[in-house]
Amino acid sequence: MKIAFLFGTAHSIQRGELCPKLFESTLQGISINNRVDAIAEEINDGVVTVASTLAQKLRIAHLYADPGYKERIERRIATDIELCVINEFGNEFPEIRLWPREPSGETLPPKVWKEYSKRVEESYRAREKIWLEIFLL
């Protein structure tokens, strides 16, 4: 039976911009103690990360698990959610044409926030299925 450890973290931590030593130490401990065969992560393909560097150091496989734009289209996973929401609700709520840097229930009208967050969650759930496919190969 294969086991996957799933961490939720910010891309800034993955890229080593925040607490790189702590993140590397945590990943290394789990990898060694559990004889991990590979590290996969959700981040753009080709980005150098704490995990990719650690995988190289430990001589284990490293995978980029997030589907690219083409695969998202093929699997009917929403892309460009912000733009779609702006196009759909922009006439009713012209203020959203200047999309907030950090969308939230406080920065968007309730109706827009509800639809935007629903679409984002649906996208994450669909992408998570792909991550698990890759993790559990």
Beta strands, then each sheet from edge to edge (+ up, - down):
strand 1: 38-41
strand 2: 61-64
sheet 1: 1+ 2+
end
